[in-house]
Amino acid sequence: MGRAFVAGLAVLAALTGCTVQTPDGEGKRRSPVHIELPGDTPAPDRTPAGGADAPSAAPAPDDDKPAAPAPPRVLWSRGDSGRDVRELQARLRQVAWLFEGPTGTYGEQTERAVSGFQGKRGLPRTGKTDAVTWQRLVRMTREPGRWDLYLMGGQQADPPDARCRTGRVLCIDKTSRTLRWMIDGRTVSTMAVRFGSQGTPTREGVFSVYWKSRDHVSTLYDSPMPYAMFFSGGQAVHFSADFAARGYAGGSHGCVNVRDEPAIAELFAQVRNGDRVVVSW
């Protein structure tokens, strides 16, 4: 019966997670049965590595998140100038976002026009012309011609006619639409000019100033012609408020129009009766 009892205890120990204790280091026997119950403190070898308070591992970085797209490259912005800015302004005029110029200078009016164009089309309203804004504008407009770019003047003068290289001469070039005031081959001043329409063209040739009239009013058209310097019949070089307002969108009845009033006022003071006038292509 003793053996049967010991065998039964061994089976019970195996079924309940018990361990049979051997004599301790002092040779004393301990209870042959040790039962671990739920809630008991776990044995040291069951403690997780690092201890119960060890921090959990940091989450791995999300390498799959897409990077924010780079903003489009800015082509022109306030303060820039040049031929490209003229084209921008000419195209903005075509879609009625700009009404001045083109001047070739990216100023406040151009910045506001670009911002309005951007906002109307759902683009960021920066007022700066970036690549996306420019491509959208190009698709909506046509290539500007030379006089679209220089609607209000500002174009470079062509080399002077050979007949202008001596003496005191108003050297007027229909090709570049400019007037040079020249003395002994030296250019004193240059200004943009406008000519007569197809029905009333400005005559070409060599003339001379025969009459000056500071506050002249046309008796034929009842229109003001300030700083008029007559050189061929009723044709004269004079200031035109219409040219100042509309540029090359309009035309004269044969006169040579100047849009820069301070410039022609100074010219009027220098030119004398008898000075030559050369009008050429």
Backbone as CSV, one residue per row, in Angstrom:
resi,resn,N_x,N_y,N_z,CA_x,CA_y,CA_z,C_x,C_y,C_z
1,MET,0.839,-1.203,0.000,0.000,0.000,0.000,0.859,1.232,0.000
2,GLY,2.004,1.238,0.639,2.908,2.393,0.665,3.381,2.779,-0.710
3,ARG,3.690,1.768,-1.512,4.142,2.070,-2.872,3.008,2.636,-3.687
4,ALA,1.834,2.065,-3.504,0.667,2.568,-4.262,0.381,4.005,-3.887
5,PHE,0.542,4.395,-2.651,0.284,5.779,-2.205,1.268,6.748,-2.807
6,VAL,2.557,6.355,-2.825,3.606,7.205,-3.430,3.346,7.379,-4.893
7,ALA,2.958,6.317,-5.588,2.671,6.406,-7.027,1.502,7.342,-7.262
8,GLY,0.512,7.301,-6.415,-0.656,8.189,-6.574,-0.276,9.638,-6.419
9,LEU,0.578,9.910,-5.458,1.043,11.298,-5.278,1.794,11.797,-6.498
10,ALA,2.588,10.923,-7.106,3.353,11.326,-8.297,2.431,11.688,-9.436
11,VAL,1.362,10.872,-9.569,0.392,11.169,-10.658,-0.296,12.472,-10.378
12,LEU,-0.692,12.697,-9.095,-1.360,13.944,-8.732,-0.459,15.131,-8.976
13,ALA,0.810,15.003,-8.680,1.757,16.096,-8.907,1.870,16.424,-10.377
14,ALA,1.898,15.398,-11.225,2.017,15.641,-12.669,0.797,16.330,-13.194
15,LEU,-0.405,15.971,-12.669,-1.660,16.540,-13.196,-1.882,17.955,-12.715
16,THR,-1.404,18.338,-11.549,-1.700,19.656,-10.976,-0.543,20.615,-11.086
17,GLY,0.520,20.287,-11.788,1.652,21.197,-11.913,2.517,21.191,-10.683
18,CYS,2.444,20.171,-9.883,3.249,20.117,-8.671,4.639,19.619,-9.003
19,THR,5.541,19.886,-8.099,6.900,19.359,-8.235,7.252,18.619,-6.968
20,VAL,7.978,17.536,-7.122,8.422,16.765,-5.968,9.704,17.366,-5.472
21,GLN,9.772,17.727,-4.194,10.924,18.406,-3.625,11.934,17.387,-3.114
22,THR,13.164,17.604,-3.438,14.252,16.770,-2.938,14.797,17.383,-1.669
23,PRO,15.655,16.681,-0.936,16.221,17.267,0.287,16.938,18.557,-0.037
24,ASP,16.875,19.525,0.906,17.562,20.805,0.654,19.032,20.650,0.956
25,GLY,19.760,21.742,0.887,21.209,21.669,1.050,21.631,21.216,2.419
26,GLU,20.713,21.274,3.443,21.084,20.884,4.786,20.668,19.449,5.081
27,GLY,20.165,18.758,4.027,19.794,17.368,4.211,18.429,17.184,4.790
28,LYS,17.685,18.320,5.015,16.353,18.215,5.577,15.362,17.960,4.478
29,ARG,14.401,17.170,4.779,13.374,16.909,3.785,12.291,17.958,3.894
30,ARG,11.764,18.355,2.740,10.654,19.300,2.688,9.441,18.546,2.203
31,SER,8.336,19.218,2.202,7.099,18.560,1.777,7.286,18.040,0.385
32,PRO,6.922,16.798,0.164,7.145,16.209,-1.164,6.240,16.818,-2.228
33,VAL,5.256,17.615,-1.840,4.323,18.170,-2.833,4.325,19.681,-2.721
34,HIS,4.462,20.379,-3.854,4.373,21.851,-3.892,3.420,22.214,-5.018
35,ILE,2.349,22.861,-4.685,1.316,23.181,-5.679,1.328,24.681,-5.940
36,GLU,1.420,25.063,-7.230,1.354,26.484,-7.622,-0.075,26.807,-7.964
37,LEU,-0.627,27.797,-7.318,-1.997,28.219,-7.556,-2.015,29.496,-8.395
38,PRO,-3.110,29.699,-9.106,-3.220,30.968,-9.889,-3.067,32.170,-8.976
39,GLY,-2.341,33.206,-9.465,-2.129,34.408,-8.660,-0.842,34.394,-7.898
40,ASP,-0.185,33.240,-7.836,1.105,33.198,-7.165,2.111,34.021,-7.936
41,THR,3.108,34.551,-7.259,4.186,35.293,-7.929,4.949,34.350,-8.827
42,PRO,5.133,34.702,-10.089,5.830,33.790,-11.004,7.272,33.614,-10.599
43,ALA,7.774,32.491,-10.975,9.170,32.214,-10.692,10.033,33.184,-11.467
44,PRO,11.238,33.450,-10.928,12.124,34.409,-11.602,12.378,34.072,-13.058
45,ASP,12.471,32.797,-13.442,12.796,32.453,-14.817,11.617,32.681,-15.758
46,ARG,10.427,33.064,-15.189,9.295,33.374,-16.051,9.155,34.874,-16.312
47,THR,9.940,35.694,-15.634,9.851,37.141,-15.807,10.349,37.514,-17.202
48,PRO,9.606,38.359,-17.936,10.065,38.737,-19.281,11.402,39.428,-19.228
49,ALA,12.174,39.277,-20.312,13.484,39.914,-20.383,13.310,41.414,-20.271
50,GLY,14.163,42.022,-19.440,14.083,43.458,-19.259,13.204,43.876,-18.116
51,GLY,12.512,42.945,-17.524,11.670,43.272,-16.387,10.261,43.588,-16.810
52,ALA,9.369,43.632,-15.802,7.955,43.856,-16.083,7.710,45.245,-16.642
53,ASP,8.578,46.221,-16.294,8.364,47.597,-16.723,9.142,47.951,-17.987
54,ALA,9.689,46.966,-18.670,10.463,47.257,-19.890,9.561,47.898,-20.933
55,PRO,9.995,49.013,-21.566,9.147,49.700,-22.561,8.957,48.844,-23.792
56,SER,7.801,49.034,-24.425,7.548,48.302,-25.679,8.375,48.911,-26.809
57,ALA,8.607,48.140,-27.828,9.426,48.589,-28.961,8.732,49.742,-29.679
58,ALA,9.516,50.785,-30.141,8.954,51.933,-30.870,8.426,51.467,-32.214
59,PRO,7.304,52.053,-32.645,6.766,51.646,-33.948,7.717,52.002,-35.074
60,ALA,7.744,51.175,-36.060,8.635,51.415,-37.208,8.136,52.622,-37.993
61,PRO,9.027,53.426,-38.534,8.596,54.592,-39.310,7.792,54.154,-40.526
62,ASP,6.826,55.023,-40.908,5.969,54.728,-42.055,6.663,55.166,-43.332
63,ASP,7.453,54.267,-43.881,8.225,54.595,-45.082,7.363,54.651,-46.330
64,ASP,6.110,54.210,-46.249,5.265,54.188,-47.441,4.505,55.492,-47.650
65,LYS,4.593,56.451,-46.683,3.865,57.715,-46.828,4.482,58.537,-47.941
66,PRO,3.686,58.990,-48.954,4.272,59.733,-50.088,4.751,61.114,-49.658
67,ALA,5.857,61.578,-50.246,6.395,62.897,-49.947,5.521,63.965,-50.594
68,ALA,5.428,65.135,-49.932,4.627,66.242,-50.480,5.251,66.706,-51.793
69,PRO,4.424,66.981,-52.831,4.977,67.412,-54.121,5.648,68.774,-54.002
70,ALA,6.721,68.960,-54.741,7.428,70.241,-54.731,6.583,71.301,-55.429
71,PRO,6.574,72.541,-54.926,5.798,73.597,-55.585,6.356,73.876,-56.972
72,PRO,5.509,74.328,-57.919,5.999,74.607,-59.274,7.018,75.742,-59.268
73,ARG,7.922,75.692,-60.209,8.995,76.683,-60.288,8.441,78.057,-60.668
74,VAL,8.868,79.087,-59.948,8.446,80.459,-60.248,9.287,80.992,-61.405
75,LEU,8.599,81.486,-62.434,9.280,82.029,-63.608,9.542,83.521,-63.465
76,TRP,8.497,84.278,-63.079,8.627,85.723,-62.918,7.782,86.160,-61.735
77,SER,8.238,87.222,-61.070,7.493,87.775,-59.945,7.772,89.270,-59.872
78,ARG,7.141,89.912,-58.899,7.225,91.368,-58.785,8.675,91.831,-58.737
79,GLY,8.982,92.842,-59.562,10.344,93.371,-59.635,11.105,92.912,-60.857
80,ASP,10.651,91.818,-61.496,11.311,91.336,-62.708,10.953,92.235,-63.893
81,SER,11.785,92.198,-64.922,11.518,92.991,-66.119,12.126,92.292,-67.325
82,GLY,11.701,92.723,-68.517,12.258,92.164,-69.739,11.187,91.757,-70.738
83,ARG,11.636,91.174,-71.824,10.745,90.802,-72.915,9.737,89.730,-72.492
84,ASP,10.165,88.777,-71.658,9.247,87.726,-71.200,8.110,88.307,-70.373
85,VAL,8.412,89.306,-69.562,7.360,89.958,-68.774,6.395,90.685,-69.709
86,ARG,6.904,91.267,-70.783,6.027,91.903,-71.784,5.053,90.876,-72.365
87,GLU,5.561,89.698,-72.693,4.685,88.670,-73.256,3.629,88.240,-72.240
88,LEU,4.039,88.056,-70.989,3.078,87.734,-69.934,1.978,88.788,-69.882
89,GLN,2.365,90.052,-69.881,1.388,91.136,-69.793,0.486,91.181,-71.022
90,ALA,1.073,90.947,-72.211,0.269,90.950,-73.433,-0.760,89.828,-73.405
91,ARG,-0.388,88.670,-72.893,-1.339,87.551,-72.809,-2.410,87.824,-71.751
92,LEU,-2.045,88.443,-70.639,-3.029,88.800,-69.625,-4.025,89.826,-70.166
93,ARG,-3.576,90.691,-71.056,-4.492,91.650,-71.691,-5.501,90.918,-72.580
94,GLN,-5.064,89.851,-73.239,-5.961,89.111,-74.128,-7.137,88.493,-73.366
95,VAL,-6.914,88.100,-72.114,-7.984,87.472,-71.326,-8.604,88.458,-70.334
96,ALA,-8.345,89.761,-70.577,-8.975,90.852,-69.814,-8.663,90.825,-68.330
97,TRP,-7.462,90.392,-67.970,-7.040,90.479,-66.578,-6.098,91.654,-66.352
98,LEU,-5.598,92.258,-67.427,-4.699,93.403,-67.326,-5.106,94.412,-68.387
99,PHE,-5.081,95.683,-68.020,-5.507,96.721,-68.949,-4.426,97.768,-69.203
100,GLU,-3.344,97.714,-68.459,-2.242,98.634,-68.701,-1.161,97.930,-69.511
101,GLY,-0.220,98.722,-70.007,0.954,98.152,-70.671,0.673,97.494,-72.001
102,PRO,1.502,96.538,-72.376,2.638,95.980,-71.624,3.754,97.010,-71.379
103,THR,4.316,96.936,-70.205,5.398,97.839,-69.834,6.741,97.137,-69.764
104,GLY,6.722,95.808,-69.630,7.969,95.066,-69.469,8.450,94.992,-68.036
105,THR,7.706,95.590,-67.099,8.074,95.569,-65.684,6.958,94.923,-64.878
106,TYR,7.310,93.936,-64.046,6.347,93.182,-63.232,6.056,93.989,-61.970
107,GLY,4.988,94.821,-62.046,4.643,95.670,-60.924,3.383,95.210,-60.215
108,GLU,2.796,96.134,-59.451,1.625,95.806,-58.638,0.435,95.379,-59.495
109,GLN,0.207,96.083,-60.619,-0.935,95.756,-61.470,-0.790,94.348,-62.053
110,THR,0.407,93.997,-62.484,0.639,92.663,-63.039,0.475,91.597,-61.971
111,GLU,0.966,91.853,-60.775,0.839,90.895,-59.669,-0.632,90.638,-59.352
112,ARG,-1.444,91.699,-59.324,-2.872,91.529,-59.050,-3.558,90.772,-60.179
113,ALA,-3.154,91.052,-61.418,-3.762,90.355,-62.554,-3.455,88.868,-62.500
114,VAL,-2.223,88.512,-62.195,-1.830,87.102,-62.107,-2.590,86.420,-60.972
115,SER,-2.693,87.088,-59.828,-3.420,86.519,-58.686,-4.878,86.263,-59.045
116,GLY,-5.511,87.204,-59.740,-6.899,87.014,-60.145,-7.057,85.868,-61.119
117,PHE,-6.148,85.787,-62.067,-6.173,84.686,-63.044,-6.023,83.346,-62.333
118,GLN,-5.108,83.266,-61.365,-4.890,82.021,-60.619,-6.133,81.620,-59.831
119,GLY,-6.709,82.577,-59.118,-7.871,82.267,-58.292,-9.053,81.797,-59.119
120,LYS,-9.251,82.393,-60.290,-10.372,82.020,-61.152,-10.253,80.575,-61.614
121,ARG,-9.037,80.067,-61.691,-8.810,78.717,-62.197,-8.394,77.729,-61.121
122,GLY,-8.620,78.069,-59.874,-8.363,77.143,-58.778,-6.900,76.934,-58.455
123,LEU,-6.046,77.850,-58.873,-4.625,77.752,-58.562,-4.311,78.602,-57.338
124,PRO,-3.228,78.302,-56.624,-2.866,79.132,-55.470,-2.666,80.586,-55.889
125,ARG,-3.298,81.512,-55.165,-3.244,82.932,-55.522,-1.972,83.559,-54.958
126,THR,-0.851,83.307,-55.594,0.416,83.845,-55.124,0.766,85.176,-55.778
127,GLY,0.204,85.445,-56.949,0.595,86.634,-57.695,1.907,86.465,-58.425
128,LYS,2.547,85.318,-58.224,3.800,85.001,-58.922,3.479,84.074,-60.097
129,THR,4.140,84.290,-61.205,3.892,83.456,-62.375,4.786,82.223,-62.311
130,ASP,4.196,81.092,-61.895,4.945,79.840,-61.864,4.682,79.069,-63.161
131,ALA,5.338,77.920,-63.307,5.245,77.156,-64.541,3.820,76.703,-64.833
132,VAL,3.067,76.319,-63.799,1.693,75.854,-64.000,0.801,77.002,-64.477
133,THR,0.927,78.159,-63.834,0.130,79.331,-64.229,0.443,79.731,-65.664
134,TRP,1.726,79.752,-66.016,2.137,80.155,-67.360,1.592,79.195,-68.417
135,GLN,1.697,77.895,-68.174,1.195,76.925,-69.146,-0.307,77.070,-69.349
136,ARG,-1.033,77.348,-68.268,-2.482,77.538,-68.381,-2.797,78.781,-69.207
137,LEU,-2.061,79.859,-68.983,-2.281,81.101,-69.716,-1.939,80.939,-71.192
138,VAL,-0.860,80.238,-71.491,-0.449,80.028,-72.880,-1.515,79.253,-73.650
139,ARG,-2.126,78.250,-72.995,-3.169,77.459,-73.673,-4.403,78.299,-73.999
140,MET,-4.618,79.368,-73.258,-5.819,80.172,-73.440,-5.620,81.380,-74.359
141,THR,-4.383,81.629,-74.801,-4.099,82.851,-75.551,-3.295,82.542,-76.810
142,ARG,-3.125,83.559,-77.647,-2.330,83.418,-78.872,-0.970,84.082,-78.670
143,GLU,-0.054,83.767,-79.570,1.282,84.363,-79.534,1.174,85.865,-79.823
144,PRO,1.646,86.732,-78.916,1.541,88.172,-79.165,2.459,88.610,-80.307
145,GLY,1.960,89.524,-81.132,2.782,90.122,-82.182,3.648,91.237,-81.614
146,ARG,4.482,91.799,-82.466,5.421,92.828,-82.010,4.699,94.008,-81.379
147,TRP,3.610,94.443,-82.006,2.945,95.636,-81.491,1.955,95.317,-80.394
148,ASP,1.696,94.032,-80.150,1.019,93.642,-78.907,1.982,93.810,-77.735
149,LEU,3.242,93.464,-77.979,4.254,93.566,-76.928,4.593,95.019,-76.618
150,TYR,4.527,95.864,-77.640,4.884,97.269,-77.472,3.687,98.174,-77.729
151,LEU,2.543,97.766,-77.208,1.302,98.501,-77.429,1.410,99.949,-76.979
152,MET,2.123,100.187,-75.906,2.255,101.538,-75.371,3.633,102.124,-75.644
153,GLY,4.370,101.560,-76.568,5.720,102.045,-76.854,6.749,101.292,-76.035
154,GLY,7.979,101.824,-76.067,9.066,101.209,-75.313,9.981,100.342,-76.151
155,GLN,9.672,100.206,-77.461,10.503,99.402,-78.332,11.824,100.117,-78.644
156,GLN,12.821,99.342,-79.001,14.123,99.893,-79.351,14.060,100.575,-80.715
157,ALA,14.725,101.689,-80.831,14.783,102.394,-82.114,15.751,101.697,-83.061
158,ASP,15.382,101.660,-84.343,16.302,101.148,-85.359,17.422,102.157,-85.592
159,PRO,18.518,101.745,-86.231,19.583,102.705,-86.559,19.009,103.863,-87.375
160,PRO,19.502,105.075,-87.171,18.930,106.234,-87.863,19.190,106.211,-89.370
161,ASP,18.260,106.771,-90.105,18.420,106.951,-91.542,19.673,107.791,-91.808
162,ALA,20.351,107.512,-92.920,21.590,108.235,-93.240,21.360,109.735,-93.358
163,ARG,20.148,110.140,-93.735,19.838,111.569,-93.895,19.705,112.287,-92.551
164,CYS,19.743,111.524,-91.483,19.599,112.115,-90.143,20.935,112.403,-89.477
165,ARG,22.041,112.082,-90.122,23.327,112.074,-89.425,24.031,113.428,-89.396
166,THR,23.463,114.421,-90.005,24.063,115.761,-89.940,22.976,116.777,-89.585
167,GLY,23.378,117.835,-88.887,22.460,118.911,-88.566,21.484,118.558,-87.445
168,ARG,20.429,119.377,-87.358,19.385,119.212,-86.336,18.184,118.544,-87.013
169,VAL,17.853,117.340,-86.552,16.877,116.528,-87.279,15.923,115.806,-86.320
170,LEU,14.618,115.876,-86.675,13.630,114.967,-86.088,13.611,113.738,-86.993
171,CYS,14.250,112.651,-86.540,14.437,111.449,-87.350,13.358,110.431,-86.956
172,ILE,12.358,110.263,-87.836,11.165,109.475,-87.518,11.169,108.186,-88.323
173,ASP,11.110,107.039,-87.617,11.217,105.721,-88.246,9.889,104.987,-88.112
174,LYS,9.238,104.715,-89.234,7.954,104.012,-89.206,8.103,102.531,-88.857
175,THR,9.255,101.953,-89.135,9.445,100.526,-88.865,9.493,100.241,-87.365
176,SER,10.299,101.008,-86.653,10.411,100.789,-85.198,9.473,101.691,-84.412
177,ARG,8.730,102.564,-85.131,7.781,103.485,-84.509,8.451,104.329,-83.427
178,THR,9.521,104.961,-83.818,10.271,105.799,-82.882,10.633,107.132,-83.531
179,LEU,10.865,108.109,-82.684,11.377,109.409,-83.094,12.673,109.653,-82.351
180,ARG,13.725,109.971,-83.100,15.009,110.369,-82.502,15.181,111.872,-82.731
181,TRP,15.517,112.581,-81.686,15.924,113.975,-81.842,17.452,113.972,-81.877
182,MET,17.996,114.350,-83.064,19.424,114.219,-83.282,20.049,115.576,-83.632
183,ILE,21.253,115.781,-83.105,22.033,116.978,-83.418,23.428,116.530,-83.816
184,ASP,23.783,116.799,-85.080,25.113,116.452,-85.616,25.454,114.981,-85.394
185,GLY,24.485,114.100,-85.670,24.706,112.660,-85.582,24.566,112.072,-84.195
186,ARG,24.334,112.911,-83.182,24.190,112.435,-81.808,22.712,112.398,-81.428
187,THR,22.275,111.269,-80.841,20.889,111.143,-80.411,20.725,111.818,-79.055
188,VAL,19.882,112.863,-79.012,19.628,113.594,-77.773,18.524,112.913,-76.979
189,SER,17.460,112.484,-77.646,16.357,111.801,-76.976,15.645,110.904,-77.969
190,THR,14.941,109.901,-77.435,14.177,108.951,-78.256,12.818,108.752,-77.618
191,MET,11.774,108.667,-78.430,10.426,108.451,-77.894,9.587,107.642,-78.866
192,ALA,8.599,106.934,-78.341,7.684,106.156,-79.157,6.707,107.092,-79.863
193,VAL,6.354,106.743,-81.109,5.406,107.554,-81.875,4.396,106.658,-82.580
194,ARG,3.294,107.261,-82.967,2.219,106.578,-83.679,1.902,107.384,-84.932
195,PHE,1.456,106.707,-85.988,1.263,107.367,-87.283,-0.196,107.341,-87.717
196,GLY,-0.414,107.874,-88.927,-1.751,107.903,-89.491,-2.235,106.513,-89.870
197,SER,-3.547,106.385,-89.960,-4.152,105.113,-90.360,-3.991,104.918,-91.868
198,GLN,-4.484,103.791,-92.365,-4.328,103.470,-93.785,-4.995,104.520,-94.672
199,GLY,-6.129,105.049,-94.226,-6.827,106.055,-95.034,-6.192,107.420,-94.988
200,THR,-5.469,107.722,-93.936,-4.798,109.025,-93.780,-3.355,108.794,-93.342
201,PRO,-2.498,108.277,-94.224,-1.132,107.917,-93.831,-0.250,109.139,-93.598
202,THR,0.749,108.946,-92.767,1.777,109.969,-92.556,2.713,109.965,-93.758
203,ARG,2.937,111.144,-94.320,3.782,111.227,-95.512,5.244,110.965,-95.174
204,GLU,5.943,110.374,-96.120,7.371,110.075,-95.951,8.193,111.043,-96.779
205,GLY,9.427,111.255,-96.358,10.328,112.143,-97.086,11.096,113.044,-96.141
206,VAL,11.688,114.080,-96.730,12.470,115.054,-95.965,11.699,116.377,-95.949
207,PHE,11.441,116.896,-94.761,10.663,118.117,-94.580,11.419,119.021,-93.607
208,SER,10.785,120.107,-93.235,11.334,120.970,-92.189,10.189,121.545,-91.362
209,VAL,10.478,121.840,-90.106,9.472,122.431,-89.217,9.228,123.875,-89.690
210,TYR,7.980,124.195,-90.000,7.669,125.539,-90.478,6.794,126.325,-89.505
211,TRP,6.224,125.652,-88.498,5.374,126.356,-87.537,5.247,125.530,-86.263
212,LYS,5.343,126.209,-85.129,5.145,125.578,-83.824,3.937,126.222,-83.142
213,SER,3.085,125.375,-82.513,1.893,125.876,-81.830,1.716,125.096,-80.531
214,ARG,1.966,125.757,-79.403,1.988,125.094,-78.095,0.643,124.489,-77.706
215,ASP,-0.447,125.197,-77.908,-1.769,124.719,-77.484,-2.708,124.631,-78.682
216,HIS,-2.253,124.017,-79.725,-3.022,123.979,-80.964,-4.237,123.049,-80.850
217,VAL,-5.314,123.439,-81.539,-6.506,122.611,-81.664,-6.816,122.481,-83.145
218,SER,-7.014,121.254,-83.627,-7.267,121.023,-85.046,-8.568,121.691,-85.480
219,THR,-8.484,122.492,-86.541,-9.697,123.107,-87.084,-10.476,122.117,-87.936
220,LEU,-9.820,121.064,-88.416,-10.481,120.069,-89.258,-11.199,119.015,-88.422
221,TYR,-10.558,118.547,-87.350,-11.123,117.473,-86.526,-11.555,117.941,-85.136
222,ASP,-11.320,119.203,-84.822,-11.686,119.779,-83.528,-11.111,118.961,-82.371
223,SER,-9.863,118.574,-82.529,-9.192,117.792,-81.489,-7.926,118.511,-81.051
224,PRO,-7.575,118.424,-79.764,-6.374,119.110,-79.279,-5.100,118.498,-79.849
225,MET,-4.144,119.356,-80.170,-2.831,118.933,-80.689,-1.732,119.703,-79.949
226,PRO,-1.600,119.512,-78.634,-0.600,120.288,-77.891,0.826,119.988,-78.343
227,TYR,1.674,120.986,-78.220,3.098,120.898,-78.601,3.240,120.534,-80.087
228,ALA,2.412,121.111,-80.927,2.419,120.784,-82.358,3.610,121.438,-83.059
229,MET,4.303,120.627,-83.859,5.407,121.099,-84.699,5.091,120.662,-86.129
230,PHE,4.556,121.567,-86.951,4.082,121.239,-88.291,5.259,121.133,-89.258
231,PHE,5.175,120.100,-90.111,6.267,119.868,-91.063,5.780,119.611,-92.489
232,SER,4.495,119.236,-92.693,3.987,118.956,-94.044,2.489,119.221,-94.081
233,GLY,2.095,120.397,-94.612,0.676,120.739,-94.626,0.114,120.725,-93.220
234,GLY,-0.956,119.955,-93.006,-1.560,119.868,-91.680,-0.971,118.787,-90.806
235,GLN,0.065,118.108,-91.273,0.692,117.048,-90.476,1.765,117.634,-89.565
236,ALA,1.732,117.165,-88.320,2.648,117.699,-87.319,3.046,116.600,-86.350
237,VAL,4.130,116.838,-85.673,4.492,116.029,-84.507,3.823,116.699,-83.307
238,HIS,3.028,115.947,-82.522,2.363,116.549,-81.369,2.010,115.484,-80.330
239,PHE,1.706,115.949,-79.120,1.262,115.056,-78.052,-0.153,114.579,-78.343
240,SER,-0.429,113.275,-78.006,-1.756,112.699,-78.191,-2.199,112.016,-76.906
241,ALA,-3.268,112.539,-76.307,-3.820,111.896,-75.110,-4.402,110.529,-75.455
242,ASP,-4.918,110.384,-76.677,-5.470,109.092,-77.088,-4.364,108.038,-77.182
243,PHE,-3.220,108.429,-77.725,-2.078,107.509,-77.793,-1.624,107.137,-76.382
244,ALA,-1.629,108.111,-75.472,-1.228,107.834,-74.089,-2.181,106.850,-73.430
245,ALA,-3.466,106.885,-73.823,-4.468,106.026,-73.181,-4.620,104.680,-73.868
246,ARG,-4.557,104.640,-75.195,-4.893,103.425,-75.948,-3.712,102.798,-76.672
247,GLY,-2.612,103.507,-76.749,-1.459,102.956,-77.443,-1.721,102.791,-78.926
248,TYR,-1.134,101.718,-79.487,-1.249,101.474,-80.923,-2.593,100.867,-81.313
249,ALA,-3.510,100.779,-80.353,-4.860,100.342,-80.691,-5.577,101.398,-81.521
250,GLY,-5.075,102.626,-81.501,-5.658,103.708,-82.292,-4.681,104.209,-83.331
251,GLY,-5.011,105.332,-83.954,-4.147,105.916,-84.972,-4.492,107.381,-85.160
252,SER,-3.668,108.081,-85.911,-3.889,109.503,-86.145,-4.494,109.729,-87.533
253,HIS,-4.701,111.002,-87.857,-5.168,111.377,-89.191,-4.001,111.783,-90.082
254,GLY,-2.820,111.313,-89.749,-1.636,111.613,-90.536,-0.516,112.226,-89.727
255,CYS,-0.848,112.729,-88.553,0.176,113.330,-87.698,1.045,112.256,-87.047
256,VAL,2.172,112.716,-86.511,3.058,111.848,-85.737,2.725,112.089,-84.265
257,ASN,2.087,111.103,-83.625,1.654,111.231,-82.228,2.756,110.807,-81.270
258,VAL,2.888,111.544,-80.183,3.788,111.202,-79.080,2.928,111.018,-77.833
259,ARG,3.195,109.961,-77.049,2.397,109.674,-75.854,3.036,110.163,-74.561
260,ASP,4.310,110.511,-74.595,5.043,110.947,-73.404,5.025,112.475,-73.361
261,GLU,4.111,113.029,-72.562,3.948,114.496,-72.559,5.179,115.229,-72.042
262,PRO,5.803,114.823,-70.927,7.015,115.530,-70.493,8.119,115.501,-71.554
263,ALA,8.247,114.366,-72.254,9.299,114.248,-73.267,9.056,115.201,-74.429
264,ILE,7.807,115.282,-74.914,7.558,116.164,-76.058,7.565,117.636,-75.639
265,ALA,7.231,117.915,-74.393,7.323,119.287,-73.905,8.777,119.758,-73.953
266,GLU,9.688,118.880,-73.556,11.112,119.220,-73.606,11.589,119.333,-75.051
267,LEU,11.097,118.426,-75.899,11.469,118.474,-77.313,10.962,119.768,-77.961
268,PHE,9.730,120.138,-77.663,9.135,121.346,-78.223,9.985,122.578,-77.890
269,ALA,10.544,122.586,-76.675,11.363,123.720,-76.244,12.696,123.781,-76.995
270,GLN,13.171,122.643,-77.496,14.486,122.608,-78.153,14.413,122.797,-79.670
271,VAL,13.337,122.315,-80.285,13.231,122.361,-81.745,12.956,123.798,-82.211
272,ARG,13.573,124.146,-83.329,13.401,125.477,-83.919,12.730,125.354,-85.283
273,ASN,12.088,126.420,-85.705,11.600,126.463,-87.081,12.788,126.344,-88.024
274,GLY,12.628,125.508,-89.042,13.720,125.273,-89.989,14.473,123.977,-89.738
275,ASP,14.336,123.393,-88.556,14.967,122.082,-88.304,14.349,121.032,-89.209
276,ARG,15.174,120.105,-89.683,14.694,119.094,-90.631,13.873,118.004,-89.948
277,VAL,12.990,117.418,-90.739,12.185,116.264,-90.336,12.346,115.201,-91.401
278,VAL,12.819,114.014,-91.002,12.993,112.894,-91.927,12.059,111.788,-91.491
279,VAL,11.118,111.404,-92.381,10.181,110.311,-92.090,10.479,109.167,-93.057
280,SER,10.823,108.009,-92.523,11.232,106.887,-93.383,10.745,105.565,-92.816
281,TRP,10.801,104.516,-93.663,10.548,103.139,-93.227,11.873,102.526,-92.815
